[in-house]
Amino acid sequence: MHRALPACWRGVGLLGGAALLAGIVLCGGGVAVEPPADADEEGFVSLFDGQSLAGWEIMNGGRFSAEVGVIKLRGGRGWLRCEKEYTDFVLRLEVRWLRPKQDSGIFLRASKEGANWPDRRYEVQCENTQRMARLFGASYELDIELAQKVLRPVDQWNVLEIRCAGPQCEVHLNGQRVCTSSDLGKYRSGYIGLQGEGGELEFRNLRIRTLEPAP
């Protein structure tokens, strides 16, 4: 273990209500049953309209574009910032890497200011290596073995769920909790963003549910 646009797109993401069957994924010789992606979606709103980057802003020259239901990242630096700030929330999204060892991140409670990326932020590492799901900016506990077991190969979609409630944070990868922290008390609110750090990735089905602020 290691320590260390606006939400006005109402509805339940881009997933069809009929997609109710769980996916079954072979992981390292075991079988993990993934819950259906549209299960337990009450209260979630979409952050991506599936066609454009409306409600988002490309920061510092990030190479992001929207096409056919996905947000594409094609190398470069910078980041993609949601226009609305959030305090406590559950964020769900899907990500896939187009080549091995592709680096990116999910920014949480971030500021606008910064040369390449926001100066003030937490970041969930989004890289298809053993660094997957590390939580930068706070101490954390990461189950590297479990994260690697459930991480899917290049070109396959992975489901991420990130829950921030006060100083508490949990990161779930493909239905498994792989990282936790109780150290997010320094920054209480800010923007959600996708990091550009030279990688080639795609994101889809970004949706969020706000929570009552934790005491």
C-alpha positions as CSV (number, residue, x, y, z in Angstrom):
1,M,0.0,0.0,0.0
2,H,1.2,3.5,-0.8
3,R,0.4,6.7,1.2
4,A,1.4,9.5,0.2
5,L,-21.4,22.5,-19.5
6,P,-22.1,23.5,-16.4
7,A,-24.2,20.6,-15.2
8,C,-27.1,21.9,-17.2
9,W,-27.1,18.8,-19.5
10,R,-29.9,17.1,-17.6
11,G,-30.7,13.5,-17.9
12,V,-28.8,10.3,-17.1
13,G,-25.8,10.6,-19.3
14,L,-25.6,9.1,-22.8
15,L,-26.4,5.5,-21.9
16,G,-29.6,3.9,-23.0
17,G,-32.0,2.8,-20.4
18,A,-32.2,-0.6,-21.9
19,A,-28.5,-1.4,-21.2
20,L,-29.2,-3.3,-18.0
21,L,-27.0,-6.4,-18.3
22,A,-23.8,-6.5,-16.3
23,G,-20.6,-6.9,-18.2
24,I,-18.3,-9.8,-17.3
25,V,-14.6,-9.1,-17.6
26,L,-11.8,-11.7,-17.2
27,C,-9.1,-10.2,-14.9
28,G,-5.9,-12.0,-14.2
29,G,-7.6,-15.5,-14.2
30,G,-10.5,-14.3,-12.0
31,V,-13.9,-13.1,-13.1
32,A,-15.1,-9.7,-12.0
33,V,-18.8,-8.8,-12.6
34,E,-19.2,-5.2,-13.4
35,P,-22.6,-3.5,-12.5
36,P,-24.4,-2.0,-15.5
37,A,-23.2,1.4,-16.3
38,D,-26.7,3.0,-16.0
39,A,-27.5,1.4,-12.6
40,D,-27.9,3.7,-9.6
41,E,-27.9,6.9,-11.8
42,E,-30.5,8.9,-9.9
43,G,-29.5,12.4,-9.3
44,F,-26.7,12.4,-11.9
45,V,-26.4,15.0,-14.7
46,S,-24.3,14.8,-17.8
47,L,-21.2,17.0,-18.2
48,F,-20.8,16.2,-21.9
49,D,-23.4,16.6,-24.6
50,G,-21.7,14.0,-26.8
51,Q,-21.1,16.4,-29.7
52,S,-19.1,19.4,-28.6
53,L,-17.1,20.9,-25.8
54,A,-19.9,23.2,-24.7
55,G,-19.7,23.9,-21.0
56,W,-15.9,23.2,-21.0
57,E,-12.9,25.4,-21.7
58,I,-9.6,24.3,-23.1
59,M,-6.8,25.6,-20.9
60,N,-3.2,26.4,-21.8
61,G,-3.3,24.9,-25.3
62,G,-4.7,21.5,-24.4
63,R,-5.3,19.2,-27.5
64,F,-8.9,18.2,-26.8
65,S,-11.8,17.8,-29.2
66,A,-15.3,16.2,-29.2
67,E,-16.4,13.7,-31.8
68,V,-19.0,10.9,-32.0
69,G,-19.8,10.7,-28.3
70,V,-16.2,11.0,-27.0
71,I,-13.8,13.6,-25.8
72,K,-10.5,13.0,-27.5
73,L,-7.1,13.9,-26.1
74,R,-4.2,13.8,-28.6
75,G,-1.0,14.6,-26.8
76,G,0.2,18.0,-25.8
77,R,0.0,19.8,-22.4
78,G,-2.7,21.9,-20.9
79,W,-6.1,20.7,-19.7
80,L,-9.8,20.7,-20.2
81,R,-11.8,22.5,-17.5
82,C,-15.5,22.2,-16.7
83,E,-17.0,25.7,-16.4
84,K,-18.7,25.0,-13.0
85,E,-17.1,24.6,-9.6
86,Y,-17.9,21.8,-7.3
87,T,-17.5,21.0,-3.6
88,D,-18.7,17.5,-2.7
89,F,-19.7,15.2,-5.5
90,V,-19.6,11.8,-7.2
91,L,-18.0,11.9,-10.6
92,R,-18.5,9.0,-13.1
93,L,-16.8,8.6,-16.4
94,E,-15.3,6.1,-18.8
95,V,-11.8,6.3,-20.2
96,R,-9.7,4.2,-22.6
97,W,-6.1,4.5,-23.6
98,L,-5.1,4.2,-27.3
99,R,-1.5,3.1,-26.7
100,P,0.4,1.6,-23.7
101,K,1.7,3.9,-21.0
102,Q,-0.4,6.9,-21.8
103,D,-0.4,9.7,-19.2
104,S,-3.4,11.9,-18.1
105,G,-5.2,12.8,-14.9
106,I,-8.6,13.8,-13.5
107,F,-8.3,17.2,-11.7
108,L,-10.5,17.7,-8.6
109,R,-11.3,21.0,-6.8
110,A,-8.8,22.8,-9.2
111,S,-8.1,26.5,-9.6
112,K,-8.0,28.2,-13.0
113,E,-4.4,29.6,-12.6
114,G,-1.4,27.7,-13.7
115,A,1.2,27.5,-16.5
116,N,0.4,24.0,-17.8
117,W,-2.0,22.7,-15.2
118,P,-3.8,24.3,-12.3
119,D,-1.5,25.4,-9.5
120,R,-4.1,24.3,-6.9
121,R,-5.6,20.9,-7.4
122,Y,-6.0,17.3,-6.4
123,E,-5.3,14.8,-9.2
124,V,-6.3,11.2,-9.7
125,Q,-3.7,9.7,-12.0
126,C,-5.2,8.3,-15.2
127,E,-2.4,6.3,-16.7
128,N,-2.4,2.7,-17.9
129,T,0.6,1.7,-15.8
130,Q,1.2,0.9,-12.1
131,R,0.7,4.6,-11.4
132,M,-3.1,4.3,-12.2
133,A,-5.4,5.8,-9.5
134,R,-2.6,7.5,-7.5
135,L,-4.0,10.6,-5.8
136,F,-1.6,13.6,-6.0
137,G,-1.9,16.5,-3.7
138,A,-2.9,14.4,-0.7
139,S,-1.8,11.4,1.3
140,Y,-3.6,8.2,0.1
141,E,-3.8,4.4,0.2
142,L,-3.6,2.6,-3.1
143,D,-4.1,-1.1,-3.7
144,I,-1.8,-1.4,-6.7
145,E,-2.3,-5.1,-7.1
146,L,-6.1,-4.7,-7.3
147,A,-5.9,-1.7,-9.6
148,Q,-3.7,-3.6,-12.0
149,K,-5.9,-6.7,-11.9
150,V,-9.0,-4.8,-12.9
151,L,-7.3,-2.4,-15.4
152,R,-8.4,-3.2,-18.9
153,P,-6.1,-3.5,-22.0
154,V,-5.5,-0.8,-24.6
155,D,-8.6,0.3,-26.6
156,Q,-11.1,-1.1,-23.9
157,W,-13.2,1.2,-21.9
158,N,-12.6,1.5,-18.1
159,V,-15.2,2.9,-15.7
160,L,-14.0,5.4,-13.1
161,E,-16.0,6.7,-10.1
162,I,-14.5,9.3,-7.9
163,R,-16.3,10.4,-4.7
164,C,-15.2,13.6,-2.8
165,A,-17.0,14.4,0.5
166,G,-15.2,16.9,2.6
167,P,-11.6,15.5,3.2
168,Q,-12.7,12.0,2.2
169,C,-12.0,10.6,-1.3
170,E,-12.6,7.2,-2.9
171,V,-11.6,6.1,-6.3
172,H,-13.3,3.1,-7.9
173,L,-11.9,1.4,-11.0
174,N,-14.2,-1.0,-12.9
175,G,-16.4,-1.5,-9.8
176,Q,-13.5,-2.0,-7.3
177,R,-12.4,0.5,-4.7
178,V,-8.7,0.9,-5.4
179,C,-7.7,4.2,-3.7
180,T,-8.8,6.1,-0.6
181,S,-7.8,9.3,1.2
182,S,-8.9,11.3,4.2
183,D,-6.6,14.3,3.3
184,L,-8.6,16.5,0.9
185,G,-9.3,19.2,3.5
186,K,-7.0,21.8,2.1
187,Y,-9.1,22.6,-1.0
188,R,-12.8,22.5,-0.4
189,S,-14.1,23.4,-3.9
190,G,-12.9,24.1,-7.5
191,Y,-13.1,22.9,-11.0
192,I,-13.1,19.4,-12.5
193,G,-10.7,18.9,-15.4
194,L,-9.0,16.4,-17.7
195,Q,-5.2,16.6,-18.0
196,G,-3.2,16.7,-21.1
197,E,0.3,15.3,-20.5
198,G,1.3,13.8,-23.9
199,G,-1.1,10.9,-23.8
200,E,-3.6,9.7,-26.4
201,L,-6.9,8.9,-24.6
202,E,-10.6,9.1,-25.0
203,F,-13.3,9.9,-22.4
204,R,-17.1,9.4,-22.5
205,N,-20.2,9.4,-20.3
206,L,-19.0,12.0,-17.9
207,R,-21.7,12.7,-15.3
208,I,-21.8,14.1,-11.8
209,R,-24.0,14.0,-8.7
210,T,-23.5,16.8,-6.2
211,L,-23.6,15.9,-2.5
212,E,-24.6,18.0,0.5
213,P,-21.4,19.6,1.8
214,A,-19.7,17.4,4.4
215,P,-19.2,19.0,7.9
